[in-house]
Amino acid sequence: MNQPAGQRKRVVILGAGFAGLHAAKALRDADVDITIVDRRNHHTFQPLLYQVALAVLSPAEIAQPIRTILRSKNVEVLMDEVTGIDKSARTVNLKSGTVLNYDFLVVATGSTHSYFGKDEWSKIAPGLKTLEDAVEIRRRVLLAFELAEGQMQETGTHTPLNFVIIGGGPTGVELAGAISDIAKLYMRRDFKHIDPTSAQVLILEGSPHILAAYPEDLQQSAIRQLEHLGVKIRTGSHVTDVQPGYVKVGDERIDSVVTLWAAGVQASPLGKLLGVPLDKRGCVMVNGFLHPEGHDDIYVCGDLAHVEINGKQVPGVAQPAMQMGEYAAATIRKILRGETPHKTFVYFDKGDMATIGRKAAVAKVEWPFKGHLSGLMAWFTWLFVHVFFLIGFRNRFAVLRQWAYTYLFYKDGARIITGSRELPGWETHPQSSVTLAEDIGNRSSAA
Amino acid sequence: MNQPAGQRKRVVILGAGFAGLHAAKALRDADVDITIVDRRNHHTFQPLLYQVALAVLSPAEIAQPIRTILRSKNVEVLMDEVTGIDKSARTVNLKSGTVLNYDFLVVATGSTHSYFGKDEWSKIAPGLKTLEDAVEIRRRVLLAFELAEGQMQETGTHTPLNFVIIGGGPTGVELAGAISDIAKLYMRRDFKHIDPTSAQVLILEGSPHILAAYPEDLQQSAIRQLEHLGVKIRTGSHVTDVQPGYVKVGDERIDSVVTLWAAGVQASPLGKLLGVPLDKRGCVMVNGFLHPEGHDDIYVCGDLAHVEINGKQVPGVAQPAMQMGEYAAATIRKILRGETPHKTFVYFDKGDMATIGRKAAVAKVEWPFKGHLSGLMAWFTWLFVHVFFLIGFRNRFAVLRQWAYTYLFYKDGARIITGSRELPGWETHPQSSVTLAEDIGNRSSAA
């Protein structure tokens, strides 16, 4: 039952990522009732997820309960899942059975991994989208070193510590740099039998270039910085199979103790539920006002939206997501004031950056000046920007402290393994590949 | 194959809890090779586990990788599991296949929950021994509030938020106080539909007294402090059944959205593997030198040991565990020097304390003065002692910061829900028990 005319309007926001959260924040003091729905109770600061995955930060340092961020009289937060959207009745159905009415609907449920139809690969090669993903990747990477230490103690040799990262975009590059750092800087002193610095990190990228969205000089710089860390890069390498313990490129088998997926994303399935035209990745085709054509009460924001400005698609990263959320909120405020919105969404691109382990990064800066940065300077820019945008003072302080500790003193942040002690494919590895001379002599031959 | 006479002696330590860790630390500069084996890669500071469970602290703040703590030339750390001990061959078999020789064996694998033979209860009512347990308890407690909010939104009523804690020892009391704090202090402002302060916490204790190990005046004080927080206590209440959504005391059914187990512990199964006399909880009977009678090369320390001094059993808490580990190390050092140990283990009891939420606690102090403390004073003593004994500067600093933030500003620490959104028994609850008048009006009757 919709409320009688003249009552307060209702905005329903689906998803509390960058887009949804910024839409809600920008509407906090407006004369509307807002309901924001998310499957999780927390907003995750995705750009720092890889630091949780690689044990520099703890989950709670980059996540904050949505309720806490949006504590406001006119906002209500529901931890629930969307099961249906009825555009003509203007209702959203939730899994719990709740039905929400809306006057304005903001759909911002983002994207998820795409395994290009090979969903069975997801168990073997996890991707990095959620805190659970991050903790699972951390578990696998740390466990590989522990298992190798045990194997060395038992047999005198160990499976080579080859880490394979599928995909050479920003996430792949960040994971590669961070694993290399962990092995070479932080784990060095911790093991008696294995040499953690013998770990190899390989990036497999299908296209001819890593960091395809970056200008060529920064791509080249990233390659140099990665190679300096010992990371191997193979471009033009299409992965044809992912199995426990190895991946295949064409017919070539590449052994891997831990395989990570950073290759593809697809839109959240909510795009389909909307019943409007989608692009091939499942993103919702929207016009300049972020509406699916013909549905002026619906805004699609963030990764889920396919927006083109001057024929160029707006990228699926944090900045445009925040801006779209704010744009949708501003437009809704205009309509509430009885005005007719006429300004379409414009993406104000301040630049883009990817970090490559400790003290290395590339940055394409668009604002406040234009330029390409590499190395230490880019890395400091990265640090500054990411702390600045982190939600909440507590997190900012905690993360800064943790970084100071980690980067200045080479101390581990959160190298805790929780969960199972199984690694997919570990037992299938040949156990006779790396032998080290030194050993403190506690090995027994009584087996 | 044991090494020829004259070679460096080998100490194998099983378990890196308080006892094992302190034994290893005390032997770090001795002329022995040490191998410490634990199923986990980290030492957990168990006295603060309940703060992780109740979202004040993050896992990494109370845990530290064993390798990092014990970085020393003569210590090696294996993340593995013990499958057998051969006392005559002086070997320990590990799950990975590794066989360790020992000259001295320190067994300190602690204790685990006891469900008194009803192991099927463990899924419904988790206990609190590991970081995984703590994160699971956190998930359930926080999720209950979220589910109630959703239910209220949908139906206008919600299942009463009854939390039942089985067991009134220190852990039960700590969990009860902390859940009450969360509901009354931190969650108060976060929900629109439900009133988190309506949450009820009930302690069911089988014996006639909570905190049975404490003197009567402190028991009384604890009861007053708990009641002040709104916690209900029922002593002499034997739980006869634990089911999703409720527990039974005799034939009485008590509804419960989250049931937690703090009732019983039993010794780690390693006691049995030793093949020596055990007490009824599975603890190893040891003499004054912490040896199982007739096995002078084996030391059993910590919760796994049944030690009696002047006819009184040493309690299974952190202090005696640390002291036993240090005693075993000191005795081994004596033997290495060719001396014959003649001093038996003496427990230096500095006292005992249990905290009851924010700013409340009871403490029985034995050293440096004798006395009973309650309330704020006991709580500050508790804070001080626990920060002092936390392993690692980083953790101490992080925990202090987090406490300041939480206790001074009522800010949440780590209220992140990860994992599934299912709560055992939630759907079986009657959905018509609590109705609140206020509601921001976004509910729909279109269902």
Interface residues (C-beta under 8 A of the other chain):
Chain A: M1 Q3 R8 R10 D33 T35 R39 R40 N41 H42 S58 P59 A60 E61 A63 P65 R67 T68 R71 K73 N74 E76 V77 L78 M79 D80 A89 T91 L94 S96 G97 T98 V99 L100 N101 L131 E132 V135 L142 L143 E146 L147 E149 G150 Q151 Q153 E154 T155 R189 D190 F191 K192 H193 R394 F397 A398 R401 Y405 K411 D412 G413 A414 R415 I416 I417 T418 G419 R421 I440 G441 N442 R443 S444 S445 A446 A447
Chain B: M1 Q3 R8 R10 D33 T35 R39 R40 N41 H42 S58 P59 A60 E61 A63 P65 R67 T68 R71 K73 N74 E76 V77 L78 M79 D80 A89 T91 L94 S96 G97 T98 V99 L100 N101 L131 E132 V135 L142 E146 L147 E149 G150 Q151 Q153 E154 R189 D190 F191 K192 H193 R394 F397 A398 R401 Y405 K411 D412 G413 A414 R415 I416 I417 T418 G419 R421 I440 G441 N442 R443 S444 S445 A446 A447
